[in-house]
Amino acid sequence: MVSSRTTSLPLLIIIVGGGIAGLASAFTLRKAGHQVLVLEQASGPAKGGGGMRSPPNMTRILMRWGLGRQLAAQAIKGSEISFRLTRTGEKVGAMVFHEEIMNAFGADWLLIQYDDLYSWVYSLAKSAGAMIRFSSHVVSVDPSRASIVLSTGETIRGDLIIGADGLSSVVRRSITGRAGPTLSTGRQLYVSNTSIPSELMKSDHSLHALLREPKLNMWMGDGFAIYGSPVSGYRNYCVTIAAPIRRNREGHSVRFDIDYATLEPRLQKLLGLVRIDTVTPQLSDRPLESLIHDSNKVILVGAAAHLIPDGQTQNVAMGIEDAAILGNLFSRLRSPDQLPSLVSAYEEIRLPRAAEVLASEIGKLDQVTFLDGSELQAIRDKGLRAALSQTVLAWDQADEEMLREQWEEHIHMFDYDADEVAEDWWIKWGNLMDVGRQNRQEESRLQGPFGGRMHICVSQVSDAPAPRRMGMRA
Ligand SMILES: Cc1cc2nc3c(=O)[nH]c(=O)nc-3n(C[C@H](O)[C@H](O)[C@H](O)COP(=O)(O)OP(=O)(O)OC[C@H]3O[C@@H](n4cnc5c(N)ncnc54)[C@H](O)[C@@H]3O)c2cc1C
């Protein structure tokens, strides 16, 4: 359940971008008692998209938001990730989601279709009372006034702006000062996500078999990767391609740089059924240095903040976590002088997580796209093959050392509980913030004939190190 605590100082919050992170933030901030206006450039609710994963750190939040019934009906509980070679289809490795460990997380690793999650989060935001305006393309942001300008010339002013406008964010520009997104310094991958209706696969025996397995198949190729999984109650099969793009002489992208003839037969058939509409570039492999503007009136969430390429394990989860944390923090707003500290708290909490997750996701993407014949590829395949025999054993029969090695990073990623992190922050710092506020109120009450000398510095009442930025911004 979302906390029933609401602010006593409702703000007008403008959210730029009505994708999943924007709508999720609209939901939690409405629940926290704020007025929310979502500005989305598309002409209506999103359609299409491919597959995504909901790791336990995301599923846990969706359950608390009351989406258990929808997840049970449409999401597919993933049993494993199978690592295969694109040339032969050979399964060289696996990551098995044993019941024992998944029970410990208290939430499942799910396969979900983008459309499904979008429609659930859209309904949550709408029924919580968020205003969602389509055909509203934001062209500029004035961070100091918390205002935005639409392509029609209309200016809208609020108290706070949330930039949820995706990888090519306009709002991010107002924070980084740079015109465009930073492109990765390494090999440039592009990603496409599509889904294939199950009817198109059923007539082919080998494709039908893929459709029925609750698994993510990850085919690793020569500098590219292709992932596939059933979604939406096995009604569709989603295919994600991460590969370099081949360009024509004019520099326009023409198609993925994949030699289709080298692919195993199932992949050739699968890709023959895929219609690629849009591709998104892999952006920087370095996290942003700041997620907020110095004015404390602009905050970035989702892909705009975290730069994780589409189709990865945590790209959607990060926007959901951001929303959970925003809702928690902003439900506590009681006076205007708390606002800078709460905005800084968001950044304080999210920056380290963002850096860890981006590094982990880029690392995993690198591993599945090593070039054929490279030393790294040989080491990867040897390691995967050596672990495979152990991985597929029952949890209590597998080698403990190997399991620990395989799971260590995932445990760190999956165990993150955004609600708990925000609560912990508040217990540690928020109460002190309240003490500071009460003292300031008392101070101003006493000012006048006696002069104001009652202020207690927050750092004097705590042994713990002060948060990096708390209260530092005017
Ligand atoms: C239609 C669609 C389908 C997707 N399908 C998949 C998928 O199948 N698998 C997957 O892993 N990821 C998919 N993604 C990406 C995934 O949603 C994100 O990586 C992640 O959920 C973070 O979401 P986000 O809301 O931050 O960004 P996004 O999902 O990119 O949403 C950003 C939103 O902001 C809007 N916007 C951008 N600029 C402006 C502007 N200037 N003014 C107003 N609005 C603006 C965009 O139209 C978009 O709706 C998809 C994204 C979209 C938009």
Ligand as a Chemical Component Dictionary entry (heavy atoms), coordinates in Angstrom:
data_LIG
# 
_chem_comp.id                   LIG 
_chem_comp.type                 NON-POLYMER 
_chem_comp.pdbx_formal_charge   0 
_chem_comp.three_letter_code    LIG 
# 
loop_
_chem_comp_atom.comp_id 
_chem_comp_atom.atom_id 
_chem_comp_atom.alt_atom_id 
_chem_comp_atom.type_symbol 
_chem_comp_atom.charge 
_chem_comp_atom.model_Cartn_x 
_chem_comp_atom.model_Cartn_y 
_chem_comp_atom.model_Cartn_z 
_chem_comp_atom.pdbx_ordinal 
LIG C1  C1  C 0 6.333  4.030  -26.462 1  
LIG C2  C2  C 0 7.468  3.451  -25.668 2  
LIG C3  C3  C 0 7.691  2.082  -25.693 3  
LIG C4  C4  C 0 8.732  1.532  -24.935 4  
LIG N1  N1  N 0 8.912  0.189  -24.941 5  
LIG C5  C5  C 0 9.867  -0.359 -24.167 6  
LIG C6  C6  C 0 10.030 -1.763 -24.110 7  
LIG O1  O1  O 0 9.318  -2.501 -24.747 8  
LIG N2  N2  N 0 11.001 -2.273 -23.318 9  
LIG C7  C7  C 0 11.806 -1.462 -22.572 10 
LIG O2  O2  O 0 12.650 -1.970 -21.840 11 
LIG N3  N3  N 0 11.691 -0.127 -22.619 12 
LIG C8  C8  C 0 10.740 0.443  -23.382 13 
LIG N4  N4  N 0 10.598 1.795  -23.428 14 
LIG C9  C9  C 0 11.520 2.597  -22.617 15 
LIG C10 C10 C 0 11.142 2.536  -21.154 16 
LIG O3  O3  O 0 9.825  2.949  -20.982 17 
LIG C11 C11 C 0 12.049 3.428  -20.365 18 
LIG O4  O4  O 0 13.393 3.025  -20.532 19 
LIG C12 C12 C 0 11.798 3.398  -18.860 20 
LIG O5  O5  O 0 10.522 2.959  -18.532 21 
LIG C13 C13 C 0 11.947 4.792  -18.304 22 
LIG O6  O6  O 0 10.773 5.464  -18.665 23 
LIG P1  P1  P 0 10.686 7.009  -18.815 24 
LIG O7  O7  O 0 9.253  7.337  -18.568 25 
LIG O8  O8  O 0 11.721 7.672  -18.002 26 
LIG O9  O9  O 0 11.095 7.282  -20.333 27 
LIG P2  P2  P 0 10.283 6.999  -21.645 28 
LIG O10 O10 O 0 9.599  5.697  -21.584 29 
LIG O11 O11 O 0 11.224 7.232  -22.764 30 
LIG O12 O12 O 0 9.152  8.129  -21.644 31 
LIG C14 C14 C 0 9.456  9.512  -21.876 32 
LIG C15 C15 C 0 8.168  10.192 -22.279 33 
LIG O13 O13 O 0 8.410  11.590 -22.387 34 
LIG C16 C16 C 0 7.814  12.077 -23.564 35 
LIG N5  N5  N 0 8.581  13.263 -23.967 36 
LIG C17 C17 C 0 9.866  13.300 -24.392 37 
LIG N6  N6  N 0 10.237 14.567 -24.648 38 
LIG C18 C18 C 0 9.156  15.347 -24.366 39 
LIG C19 C19 C 0 8.935  16.740 -24.432 40 
LIG N7  N7  N 0 9.900  17.588 -24.833 41 
LIG N8  N8  N 0 7.697  17.216 -24.082 42 
LIG C20 C20 C 0 6.732  16.355 -23.658 43 
LIG N9  N9  N 0 6.890  15.017 -23.598 44 
LIG C21 C21 C 0 8.099  14.520 -23.931 45 
LIG C22 C22 C 0 7.922  10.921 -24.552 46 
LIG O14 O14 O 0 6.968  11.027 -25.588 47 
LIG C23 C23 C 0 7.658  9.730  -23.641 48 
LIG O15 O15 O 0 6.294  9.424  -23.542 49 
LIG C24 C24 C 0 9.573  2.381  -24.171 50 
LIG C25 C25 C 0 9.358  3.755  -24.153 51 
LIG C26 C26 C 0 8.316  4.292  -24.886 52 
LIG C27 C27 C 0 8.092  5.791  -24.834 53 
# 
loop_
_chem_comp_bond.comp_id 
_chem_comp_bond.atom_id_1 
_chem_comp_bond.atom_id_2 
_chem_comp_bond.value_order 
_chem_comp_bond.pdbx_ordinal 
LIG C1  C2  SING 1  
LIG C2  C3  SING 2  
LIG C2  C26 DOUB 3  
LIG C3  C4  DOUB 4  
LIG C4  N1  SING 5  
LIG C4  C24 SING 6  
LIG N1  C5  DOUB 7  
LIG C5  C6  SING 8  
LIG C5  C8  SING 9  
LIG C6  O1  DOUB 10 
LIG C6  N2  SING 11 
LIG N2  C7  SING 12 
LIG C7  O2  DOUB 13 
LIG C7  N3  SING 14 
LIG N3  C8  DOUB 15 
LIG C8  N4  SING 16 
LIG N4  C9  SING 17 
LIG N4  C24 SING 18 
LIG C9  C10 SING 19 
LIG C10 O3  SING 20 
LIG C10 C11 SING 21 
LIG C11 O4  SING 22 
LIG C11 C12 SING 23 
LIG C12 O5  SING 24 
LIG C12 C13 SING 25 
LIG C13 O6  SING 26 
LIG O6  P1  SING 27 
LIG P1  O7  DOUB 28 
LIG P1  O8  SING 29 
LIG P1  O9  SING 30 
LIG O9  P2  SING 31 
LIG P2  O10 DOUB 32 
LIG P2  O11 SING 33 
LIG P2  O12 SING 34 
LIG O12 C14 SING 35 
LIG C14 C15 SING 36 
LIG C15 O13 SING 37 
LIG C15 C23 SING 38 
LIG O13 C16 SING 39 
LIG C16 N5  SING 40 
LIG C16 C22 SING 41 
LIG N5  C17 SING 42 
LIG N5  C21 SING 43 
LIG C17 N6  DOUB 44 
LIG N6  C18 SING 45 
LIG C18 C19 SING 46 
LIG C18 C21 DOUB 47 
LIG C19 N7  SING 48 
LIG C19 N8  DOUB 49 
LIG N8  C20 SING 50 
LIG C20 N9  DOUB 51 
LIG N9  C21 SING 52 
LIG C22 O14 SING 53 
LIG C22 C23 SING 54 
LIG C23 O15 SING 55 
LIG C24 C25 DOUB 56 
LIG C25 C26 SING 57 
LIG C26 C27 SING 58 
# 
